Amino acid sequence: MKLTNPSLLLLLLLVLLHLVSKPILASKDSLSYVVYFGAHSHVGEITEDDMDRVREIHYDFLGSFTGSREKATDDIFYSYTKHINGFAAHLDHDLAYAISKHPEVVSVFPNKALKLHTTRSWDFLGLEHNSYVPSSSIWRKTRFGEDTIIANLDTGVWPESKSFRDEGLGPIPSRWKGICQNQKDATFHCNRKLIGARYFHKGYAAAVGPLNSSFDSPRDLDGHGSHTLSTAGGAFVPGVSVFGQGNGTAKGGSPRARVAAYKVCWPPIKGNECYDADVLAAFDAAIHDGADVISVSLGSEPTSFFNDSVAIGSFHAAKKRIVVVCSAGNSGPGDGTVSNAAPWQITVGASTMDREFASNLVLGNGKHYKGQSLASTALPHAKFYPIIASITAKFKNGSALDAQLCKLGSLDPKKAKGKILVCLRGQNGRVEKGRAVALAGGVGMVLENTNVTGNDLTADPHVLPATQLTSKDSLAVSRYVSQTKNPIAHITPSRTALGLKPAPVMASFSSKGPSTVAPEILKPDITAPGVSVIAAYTGAVSPTNEQFDPRRLLYNAVSGTSMSCPHISGIAGLLKTRYPSWSPAAIRSAIMTTATTMDDIPGPIQNATNMKATPFSFGAGHVQPNLAVNPGLVYDSGIKDYLNFLCSLGYHASQIAVFSGNNFTCSSPKTSLVNLNYPSITVPNLTSSKVTVSRTVKTVERPSTYTVRVTNPRGVYVTVNPTSLNFTKVGEQKTFKVTLVKDKGNKAKGYVFGELVWSDKKHRVRSPIVVKL
């Protein structure tokens, strides 16, 4: 192929340079920290003079500790000047500790690494996203949603994708202040759909070392950012598929919204790809630029809110009435693994949809086992091959475990050639296992789930014919292979199947509550599709993100809470358009109180091991966007409520006064943590005879009378006063009290679950109840 287009040549050079460049980790002596002061005292429109003044103040402040303003100027690599007040700088530990004691400082924390919340083809131990454009006629107005701006903090965007074309869109909203940061990448272009793009890598560079010029672009060379952004706000694109599967029209949750990309994640170095300093800089920019919704498919280990860049950034966004949606994390199925647990965020778990990419394993005894795969190649029709356990193909002196896991270099070609190998899931990448089989001469792979991953199946774009089986079916296949003299098998080609039951099912990787930072708040808040989601991808890497894979796809199927998060971001964008006066809390309430806890059988939503899932997996339930537009009642809350919550959580009053930016004073007596006006009710320690919780609801519909119905958690009696709420006008608020009494005869321990529902026969406003006995 002859390349004559200069822009194409430049793009190819940029991609190659980026792929071969490998930053070197900075030395242990080269540390960087974030120094956080809280909010600014800007009045009115923020000017360049205002921002310059803030920078000078930061230089003077650090200079007072270092003894040299010139050194302070060199050490500071970010000065947060717009809405977040603080800076990021090269500091040693002792200096950082000294600064943390200053009365004007809210917190000082290391510029630590965060992770993208996608599983890709790796393991960490129904409905397609495009069908989540609600069908209600309200959403179908021709220009509905054009004034809504969704920002995405991720790996950037692939601007050439059809999901970001601007056909039919009007002028960019005049309030938009963002830019298209393409000065060093002439191939990158914005338009009336993709209205802005920025990149932030100074925090990454502070940790990994100097970067070359290929990093100076918001272009997505990973795929993650394009996928999440198009899921949230991608345009209508007909004829989308992955290797011919899942064919249909791709569209984001808010398909006519304007979108903007903020690149904060970069090639992983020792697993680290996104850094606090960059995340804060992106939040500061997105808030100032004019975003309505900020989608964040990344996070860190649970930590104090004042040491958490996503919690800090989203708080400042909430102050400007911006909805922030975050992924719950991929550290499931263990309890207490949820990240992004601040009450001013919407936190999203991941579940399956009612579509699968089926690929069956047919054994020589005639048994069929249904698996899933998106392999781009297939075995000859109905041809059977010898099937063996991969451990039997190990080298004579090789590791049995490595061979069982099908790690690269662990399989003897003399034993694997011409056979289908059965590999165990875990540790190394699922696609990498297939690569190991192919390199050893194997013709196919069966990937077996463990009892931990249970029924959790992921359709990966394998490099050879392959299928993944549930743990139960895996046991049956292993028995056949070990007990049959000459076992044979065939793997059928992938095919798209709809109407899968049960669906949704919670993904095994989806992080779970209770929150270890604030157990009084149920997290995650909601669940949405996050398994095998098809959305836009990058042209720079393969669908597996493996360097050995030469394939390229414009759209790819990916799994993770990274994928479920932007579903909610898109829905939030639609609600923001429909109800521009609603607060972020009201939008969260509408999404939560209209969710369902039932699957399509119907029965209670299950987890990947066929057990009934709990609110610690799905929060309020699986999102139902058509109902969210008409919730009836909402649980509203604002910045003062969150500040009082922080007071009750034990943060120092002086910290909170600086954090708020307006000398906020904690209420006296302190508000009970369980009384934050949240759409769920959580009592993490019902040790006394009873606890009374207060909630306030506001009507957003016509006048009506609501009555209450309660499902008691096991061993707990719940009463509500009053039991009826009569609303006579839109916007009217009513307060009720919920009293929870422990059954003295109950000897059960641990968490128990129930629900509270207000109904006027048209609306069903449901809140989960979570109690620890």
Residue pairs with C-beta under 8 A, 6 or more apart in sequence:
3 9
3 12
7 186
7 187
8 187
10 186
10 187
11 187
14 185
14 187
14 214
14 217
14 219
15 221
15 540
17 212
17 213
17 214
18 214
18 215
18 221
18 267
18 540
19 221
19 540
19 541
19 547
21 211
21 212
21 214
21 215
22 267
22 269
23 204
23 205
23 208
23 209
23 210
23 211
23 267
23 269
24 208
24 209
25 207
25 208
25 209
25 269
25 270
26 206
26 207
26 208
26 209
29 92
30 90
30 206
31 90
31 91
31 92
31 93
31 96
31 110
31 111
32 77
32 88
32 89
32 90
32 91
32 110
32 111
32 203
32 206
32 207
32 277
33 88
33 89
33 91
33 96
33 108
33 109
33 110
33 111
34 86
34 87
34 88
34 107
34 108
34 109
34 110
34 111
34 276
34 277
34 280
34 309
35 62
35 86
35 87
35 88
35 89
35 96
35 99
35 105
35 108
36 84
36 85
36 86
36 105
36 106
36 107
36 108
36 109
36 306
36 312
37 85
37 86
37 104
37 105
37 106
37 658
38 85
38 106
38 658
38 659
38 660
38 661
39 83
39 84
39 85
39 316
39 319
39 659
39 660
39 661
39 662
40 54
40 81
40 82
40 83
40 84
40 85
40 661
41 661
42 50
42 82
46 81
46 82
46 288
50 81
51 81
51 82
54 79
54 81
54 85
55 79
55 81
58 72
58 76
58 79
58 86
58 87
59 69
59 72
59 73
59 76
60 69
60 72
61 72
62 72
62 75
62 76
62 87
62 89
62 99
63 69
63 70
63 71
63 72
63 73
65 72
65 95
65 98
65 99
66 72
66 75
66 95
72 89
75 89
75 90
75 91
76 87
76 88
76 89
77 88
77 89
77 90
77 202
77 203
77 205
77 206
77 277
78 87
78 88
78 89
78 202
78 203
78 277
78 280
78 281
79 87
80 86
80 87
80 88
80 280
80 281
80 284
81 284
82 284
82 285
82 287
82 288
83 284
83 287
83 288
83 316
83 319
83 320
84 280
84 283
84 284
84 287
84 312
84 313
84 316
85 661
86 280
88 111
88 202
88 203
88 206
88 276
88 277
88 280
88 281
90 206
91 99
96 108
96 110
97 108
99 105
99 108
100 107
100 108
103 654
104 658
105 658
106 306
106 655
106 658
106 659
107 304
107 306
107 307
107 655
109 276
109 306
109 307
110 276
111 203
111 206
111 207
111 275
111 276
111 277
112 275
112 276
112 300
113 207
113 271
113 272
113 273
113 274
113 275
113 300
114 273
114 274
114 275
114 276
114 279
114 298
114 299
114 300
114 309
114 310
115 271
115 272
115 273
115 274
115 298
115 299
115 300
116 154
116 155
116 224
116 265
116 273
116 274
116 297
116 298
116 560
116 562
117 297
117 298
117 299
117 327
117 328
117 329
117 330
117 560
117 561
117 562
117 565
118 224
118 297
118 330
118 558
118 559
118 560
118 562
118 563
119 330
119 458
119 509
119 558
119 559
119 560
120 429
120 544
120 545
120 558
120 559
120 560
121 429
121 430
121 431
121 432
121 460
121 461
121 544
121 545
121 546
122 428
122 429
122 430
123 425
123 426
123 427
123 429
123 430
123 453
123 509
124 330
124 331
124 509
125 426
125 452
126 352
126 353
126 354
126 355
126 498
126 500
126 503
126 504
126 529
126 600
127 353
127 354
127 355
127 503
127 504
127 529
128 246
128 248
128 353
128 355
128 529
128 533
128 534
129 231
129 252
129 253
129 529
129 533
129 534
129 535
129 563
129 566
129 567
130 240
130 248
130 249
130 250
130 251
130 252
130 534
132 253
132 528
132 529
132 567
132 570
132 571
132 623
132 625
133 139
133 251
133 252
133 253
133 255
133 570
134 571
134 574
134 625
134 626
134 629
135 626
136 626
136 629
138 144
138 578
138 629
139 145
139 574
139 629
143 170
143 256
144 256
144 574
144 577
145 254
145 255
145 256
145 257
145 573
145 574
145 577
146 169
146 170
146 173
146 256
146 257
146 258
147 173
147 258
147 577
148 254
148 257
148 258
148 292
148 293
148 573
148 574
148 576
148 577
149 173
149 176
149 195
149 257
149 258
149 259
149 260
149 289
149 290
149 291
149 292
149 293
150 229
150 232
150 233
150 254
150 257
150 258
150 259
150 260
150 291
150 292
150 293
150 294
150 295
150 569
150 570
150 573
151 196
151 259
151 260
151 261
151 262
151 286
151 289
151 291
151 293
151 294
151 295
152 225
152 228
152 229
152 232
152 259
152 260
152 261
152 262
152 294
152 295
152 297
152 566
152 569
153 262
153 264
153 279
153 282
153 283
153 286
153 294
153 295
153 296
153 297
153 298
154 220
154 224
154 225
154 228
154 229
154 261
154 262
154 263
154 264
154 265
154 295
154 297
154 298
155 220
155 221
155 222
155 223
155 224
155 225
155 226
155 263
155 265
155 266
156 197
156 199
156 217
156 218
156 219
156 220
156 221
156 222
156 225
156 226
156 261
156 263
157 164
157 194
157 197
157 218
157 219
157 220
157 225
157 226
157 229
157 259
157 261
157 263
158 164
158 219
158 220
158 223
158 225
158 226
158 536
158 537
158 538
158 539
158 540
159 188
159 189
159 190
159 191
159 194
159 197
159 219
160 539
161 226
161 230
161 234
161 536
161 537
161 554
162 235
162 237
162 536
162 554
163 226
163 229
163 230
163 234
163 235
163 237
163 250
163 252
163 535
163 536
164 191
164 193
164 194
164 229
164 230
164 234
164 235
164 259
164 536
165 191
165 193
165 235
166 191
166 192
166 193
166 194
166 235
167 235
169 192
169 193
169 256
169 258
170 192
171 192
172 192
172 195
172 258
173 258
173 290
175 290
176 195
176 196
176 258
176 289
176 290
177 288
177 289
177 290
178 195
178 196
178 198
178 260
178 285
178 289
178 290
179 196
179 198
180 188
180 189
180 190
180 195
180 196
180 197
181 197
181 198
181 199
181 218
182 188
182 189
182 190
182 197
182 217
182 218
183 216
184 213
184 216
184 217
185 216
185 217
185 218
185 219
187 219
188 197
188 217
188 218
188 219
190 196
190 197
192 258
193 235
193 258
193 259
194 258
194 259
194 260
194 261
195 258
195 259
195 260
196 260
196 261
196 289
197 218
197 260
197 261
197 262
197 263
198 218
198 260
198 261
198 262
198 263
198 282
198 285
199 215
199 216
199 217
199 218
199 262
199 263
199 264
200 262
200 263
200 264
200 278
200 279
200 281
200 282
200 285
201 211
201 215
201 263
201 264
201 266
201 278
202 277
202 278
202 281
203 275
203 276
203 277
203 278
203 279
203 281
204 211
204 266
204 273
204 274
204 275
204 278
205 211
205 215
206 275
206 277
207 269
207 272
207 275
208 269
208 272
215 266
217 263
218 261
218 262
218 263
219 263
219 540
220 226
220 261
220 263
220 538
220 540
221 267
221 538
221 540
221 541
222 265
222 267
222 538
222 540
222 541
222 545
223 537
223 538
223 540
223 541
223 543
223 545
223 556
223 558
224 265
224 297
224 558
224 562
225 261
225 263
225 265
226 535
226 536
226 537
226 538
227 533
227 535
227 536
227 537
227 556
227 558
227 562
227 563
228 295
228 297
228 535
228 562
228 563
228 565
228 566
229 252
229 259
229 261
229 295
229 536
229 566
230 250
230 252
230 535
230 536
231 252
231 253
231 533
231 535
231 563
231 566
231 567
231 569
231 570
232 252
232 253
232 254
232 257
232 259
232 293
232 295
232 566
232 567
232 569
232 570
232 573
233 252
233 253
233 254
233 255
233 257
233 258
233 259
233 569
233 570
233 573
234 250
234 251
234 252
234 255
234 259
234 535
234 536
235 251
235 252
235 255
235 256
236 249
236 250
236 251
236 255
237 249
237 250
237 251
237 536
238 248
238 249
239 247
239 249
240 246
240 247
240 248
240 249
240 250
240 534
240 554
240 555
241 247
241 248
241 534
241 555
242 374
242 461
242 534
242 543
242 553
242 555
242 556
242 557
243 374
243 375
243 376
243 461
243 494
243 553
245 357
245 374
245 459
245 494
245 495
245 496
246 355
246 357
246 496
246 534
246 557
247 496
250 534
250 535
250 536
250 555
252 535
252 566
252 570
253 566
253 567
253 568
253 569
253 570
253 571
253 573
253 574
253 625
254 569
254 570
254 571
254 573
254 574
254 577
257 570
257 573
257 577
260 286
260 289
260 291
262 282
262 285
262 286
264 274
264 275
264 278
264 279
264 281
264 282
264 298
265 273
265 274
265 298
266 273
266 274
267 273
274 298
276 300
276 309
277 309
279 298
279 309
279 310
279 313
280 309
280 312
280 313
282 313
283 294
283 309
283 312
283 313
283 314
283 316
283 317
284 313
284 316
286 294
286 317
286 322
287 294
287 313
287 316
287 317
287 320
287 322
291 317
291 322
292 322
292 323
292 573
292 576
293 322
293 323
293 324
293 325
293 569
293 572
293 573
293 576
294 313
294 314
294 317
294 322
294 323
294 324
294 325
294 569
295 325
295 565
295 566
295 569
296 310
296 314
296 324
296 325
296 326
296 327
296 340
296 565
297 326
297 327
297 560
297 561
297 562
297 563
297 565
297 566
298 310
298 327
298 562
299 310
299 326
299 327
299 329
299 339
299 340
300 308
300 309
300 310
300 339
301 339
302 338
302 339
302 341
302 515
302 516
302 517
303 517
304 517
305 311
305 312
305 315
305 342
305 517
305 518
305 646
305 651
306 312
306 651
306 655
306 659
308 342
310 326
310 340
310 342
310 345
311 340
311 342
311 345
313 324
314 324
314 326
314 342
314 344
314 345
315 342
315 344
315 642
315 659
317 323
317 324
318 324
318 344
318 584
318 639
318 642
319 639
321 583
321 584
322 584
323 346
323 569
323 572
323 576
323 584
323 587
323 588
324 344
324 345
324 346
324 584
325 345
325 346
325 348
325 565
325 566
325 568
325 569
325 572
326 339
326 340
326 345
326 346
326 347
326 348
326 565
327 339
327 340
327 347
327 348
327 350
327 560
327 561
327 562
327 564
327 565
328 338
328 339
328 340
328 347
328 348
328 349
328 350
328 510
328 511
328 512
328 523
328 524
328 561
329 337
329 338
329 339
329 340
329 510
329 511
329 561
330 350
330 509
330 510
330 511
330 560
330 561
330 562
331 337
331 339
331 509
331 511
332 507
332 508
332 509
332 510
332 511
332 512
332 617
333 452
333 508
333 509
333 510
333 512
333 607
333 608
333 609
334 512
335 512
335 513
335 514
335 616
336 512
336 513
336 514
336 515
336 516
337 511
337 512
338 347
338 511
338 512
338 513
338 514
338 515
338 523
338 524
338 616
339 511
340 347
340 523
341 347
341 515
341 516
341 517
341 518
341 521
341 523
342 518
343 518
343 521
343 637
343 642
343 645
343 676
343 678
344 584
344 585
344 639
344 642
346 525
346 526
346 568
346 572
346 584
346 587
346 588
346 591
347 523
347 524
347 525
347 526
347 619
348 524
348 525
348 526
348 527
348 528
348 530
348 561
348 564
348 565
348 567
348 568
349 506
349 507
349 510
349 511
349 512
349 524
349 526
349 527
349 528
349 530
349 561
349 564
349 617
349 618
349 619
350 506
350 507
350 509
350 510
350 527
350 528
350 529
350 530
350 531
350 559
350 560
350 561
350 563
350 564
351 504
351 505
351 506
351 507
351 510
351 527
351 528
351 529
351 530
351 531
351 564
351 605
351 618
351 622
352 500
352 503
352 504
352 505
352 506
352 507
352 529
352 531
352 532
353 500
353 503
353 504
353 529
353 531
353 532
353 533
354 498
354 499
354 500
354 501
354 503
354 504
354 600
355 496
355 497
355 498
355 500
355 532
356 372
356 457
356 459
356 496
356 497
356 500
356 532
357 372
357 373
357 374
357 459
357 494
357 495
357 496
357 497
357 532
357 557
358 370
358 371
358 372
358 494
358 495
358 496
358 497
359 371
359 372
359 373
359 375
359 466
359 467
359 491
359 492
359 493
359 494
359 495
360 368
360 369
360 370
360 371
360 467
360 491
360 492
361 368
361 369
361 371
361 446
361 467
361 469
361 473
361 477
361 489
361 490
361 491
361 492
362 368
362 369
362 384
362 489
362 490
362 491
362 492
363 369
363 387
363 477
363 480
363 487
363 488
363 489
364 384
364 484
364 486
364 487
364 488
364 489
365 480
365 484
367 476
367 480
369 469
369 473
369 476
369 477
370 473
371 446
371 447
371 457
371 467
371 468
371 469
371 470
371 473
372 457
372 458
372 459
372 467
372 468
372 532
373 459
373 460
373 462
373 465
373 466
373 467
373 468
373 491
373 494
374 459
374 460
374 461
374 462
374 494
374 532
374 557
375 434
375 460
375 461
375 462
375 463
375 464
375 465
375 466
375 467
375 493
375 494
376 461
376 462
376 463
376 551
377 463
377 464
377 465
378 465
378 491
378 492
378 493
378 494
379 385
379 443
379 444
379 465
379 490
379 491
379 493
382 490
383 490
384 488
384 489
384 490
385 418
385 419
385 420
385 443
385 444
385 488
385 489
385 490
386 418
386 419
386 420
386 486
386 487
386 488
387 419
387 420
387 421
387 422
387 446
387 481
387 487
387 488
387 489
388 415
388 416
388 419
388 420
388 421
388 422
388 481
388 487
389 404
389 421
389 422
389 478
389 481
389 482
390 403
390 404
390 405
390 406
390 411
390 416
390 421
390 422
390 423
390 424
390 437
391 400
391 403
391 404
392 415
393 403
393 411
393 412
393 415
393 416
393 419
393 421
393 440
393 442
394 400
394 402
394 403
394 410
394 411
394 412
394 415
395 403
395 410
395 411
395 412
396 412
398 410
398 412
399 407
399 410
402 410
403 410
403 411
404 423
404 424
405 423
405 424
405 426
405 427
405 428
405 433
406 421
406 423
406 424
406 428
406 433
406 434
406 436
406 437
406 445
407 427
407 428
407 432
407 433
407 436
408 428
408 432
408 435
408 436
408 439
409 436
410 436
411 421
411 436
411 437
411 439
411 440
411 442
412 440
413 439
413 440
413 441
416 437
416 440
416 441
416 442
417 440
417 441
417 442
418 441
418 442
418 443
419 442
419 443
420 442
420 443
420 444
420 445
420 446
420 489
420 491
421 437
421 440
421 442
421 444
421 445
421 446
422 445
422 446
422 448
422 477
422 478
422 481
423 433
423 437
423 445
423 446
423 447
423 448
424 448
424 450
425 447
425 448
425 449
425 450
425 453
425 468
426 450
429 544
429 546
430 447
430 458
430 460
430 462
430 468
431 460
431 461
431 462
431 463
431 544
431 546
431 549
432 546
433 445
433 447
434 445
434 447
434 462
434 463
434 464
434 466
435 463
435 546
435 548
437 444
437 445
437 464
438 463
438 464
442 464
443 464
443 465
444 464
444 465
444 466
444 489
444 491
445 462
445 464
445 465
445 466
445 467
446 466
446 467
446 468
446 469
446 477
446 489
446 491
447 466
447 467
447 468
447 469
448 468
448 469
448 471
448 474
448 477
448 478
449 455
449 456
449 457
449 468
449 469
449 470
449 471
449 474
450 471
451 471
451 609
452 508
453 471
453 508
453 608
454 470
454 471
454 508
454 607
454 608
454 609
454 610
455 470
455 471
455 472
455 505
455 608
455 609
455 610
456 505
456 507
456 508
456 509
456 531
456 608
457 468
457 469
457 470
458 468
458 531
458 532
458 559
459 468
459 494
459 532
459 557
460 466
460 468
460 544
461 543
461 544
461 551
461 553
461 556
461 557
463 544
463 548
463 549
465 491
465 493
466 491
467 491
467 492
469 477
471 609
480 487
481 487
501 599
501 600
501 601
502 599
502 600
502 601
502 603
502 606
503 599
503 600
504 527
504 529
504 599
504 605
504 622
505 599
505 605
505 606
505 607
505 608
506 527
506 605
506 606
506 607
506 608
506 613
506 617
506 618
507 530
507 531
507 559
507 608
508 607
508 608
508 609
509 559
509 560
509 561
510 524
510 527
510 530
510 561
510 564
510 617
511 524
511 561
512 524
512 616
512 617
513 522
513 523
513 524
513 615
513 616
513 617
513 619
514 522
514 523
514 616
514 682
514 684
514 751
514 770
514 772
515 521
515 522
515 523
518 645
518 649
518 673
519 682
519 684
519 772
520 673
520 674
520 676
520 682
520 683
520 684
521 676
521 678
521 680
521 682
522 615
522 616
522 619
522 620
522 678
522 680
522 682
522 768
522 770
523 619
524 617
524 618
524 619
525 588
525 591
525 592
525 619
525 620
525 679
525 680
526 568
526 591
526 592
526 595
526 618
526 619
526 620
526 621
526 622
526 623
527 564
527 595
527 617
527 618
527 619
527 621
527 622
527 623
528 564
528 565
528 567
528 568
528 622
528 623
529 563
529 564
529 567
530 559
530 560
530 561
530 562
530 563
530 564
530 567
531 559
531 563
532 557
532 558
532 559
533 557
533 558
533 559
533 563
533 564
534 555
534 556
534 557
535 555
535 556
535 558
535 563
536 554
536 555
537 543
537 553
537 554
537 555
537 556
539 552
539 554
541 552
542 549
542 550
542 551
542 552
542 553
543 549
543 551
543 552
543 553
543 556
543 557
544 551
567 623
568 591
568 623
571 591
571 623
571 625
571 628
572 587
572 591
574 625
574 629
575 582
575 587
575 590
575 591
575 628
575 629
576 582
576 587
578 629
579 586
579 587
579 700
582 590
582 634
582 700
583 636
583 637
583 638
585 634
585 635
585 636
585 637
585 638
585 677
586 634
586 635
586 636
586 698
586 700
588 679
589 631
589 634
589 635
589 636
589 679
590 628
590 629
590 631
590 634
590 700
591 620
591 623
591 625
591 628
592 619
592 620
592 621
592 679
592 680
592 767
593 620
593 631
593 633
593 634
593 635
593 679
593 765
593 766
593 767
594 624
594 627
594 628
594 631
594 764
594 765
594 766
595 618
595 619
595 620
595 621
595 622
595 623
595 624
595 766
596 621
596 622
596 624
597 604
597 605
597 618
597 621
597 622
598 604
598 605
599 605
599 606
604 612
604 613
605 612
605 613
605 617
605 618
605 621
605 622
606 612
606 613
607 613
607 617
614 751
614 753
615 680
615 753
615 768
615 770
616 751
616 770
619 680
619 768
620 679
620 680
620 766
620 767
620 768
621 766
621 768
630 701
630 763
631 700
631 763
631 765
632 699
632 700
632 701
632 704
632 706
632 758
632 760
632 762
632 763
632 764
632 765
633 697
633 698
633 699
633 700
633 706
633 758
633 763
633 765
634 697
634 698
634 700
635 677
635 678
635 679
635 695
635 696
635 697
635 698
635 767
636 677
636 696
636 698
637 676
637 677
637 678
639 660
640 664
641 676
641 677
642 676
643 656
643 659
643 660
643 664
643 666
644 666
644 667
644 670
644 671
645 671
645 673
645 676
646 656
646 659
647 653
647 656
647 666
647 667
647 670
647 671
648 670
648 671
648 672
648 673
649 673
651 659
653 665
653 666
656 664
656 666
657 663
657 664
657 665
672 693
674 681
674 682
674 683
674 691
674 693
675 693
675 694
675 695
677 695
677 696
679 767
680 767
680 768
680 769
680 770
681 693
681 695
681 738
681 756
681 767
681 768
681 769
681 770
682 769
682 770
682 771
683 691
683 693
683 740
683 770
683 771
683 772
684 770
684 772
685 772
686 716
686 740
686 742
686 771
686 772
686 773
688 742
689 741
689 742
690 739
690 740
690 741
690 742
691 739
691 740
692 737
692 738
692 739
692 740
693 737
693 738
693 739
693 740
694 735
694 736
694 737
694 738
695 735
695 736
695 737
695 738
695 767
696 733
696 734
696 735
696 736
697 725
697 733
697 734
697 736
697 758
697 765
698 731
698 732
698 733
699 727
699 729
699 730
699 731
699 732
699 733
700 730
700 731
701 730
701 763
702 730
703 727
703 728
703 729
703 730
704 727
704 760
704 762
704 763
705 724
705 725
705 726
705 727
705 760
706 724
706 725
706 726
706 727
706 758
706 759
706 760
706 763
706 765
707 723
707 724
707 725
707 758
707 759
707 760
708 720
708 723
708 724
708 725
708 736
708 756
708 757
708 758
709 756
709 757
709 759
710 718
710 719
710 720
710 754
710 755
710 756
710 757
710 769
711 754
711 755
711 756
711 769
712 718
712 754
713 752
713 753
713 754
713 769
713 770
713 771
714 746
714 748
714 752
715 742
715 743
715 746
715 748
715 752
715 773
716 740
716 741
716 742
716 743
716 746
716 752
716 754
716 771
716 773
717 740
717 741
717 743
718 738
718 739
718 740
718 741
718 754
718 756
718 769
719 738
719 739
719 741
720 736
720 737
720 738
720 739
720 756
721 736
721 737
721 739
722 736
725 734
725 736
725 758
727 734
738 756
738 769
740 769
740 771
742 773
746 773
748 773
749 773
750 772
750 773
751 770
751 771
751 772
751 773
752 770
752 771
752 772
752 773
753 768
753 769
753 770
753 771
754 768
754 769
754 771
755 766
755 767
755 768
755 769
756 766
756 767
756 769
757 764
757 765
757 766
757 767
758 764
758 765
759 765
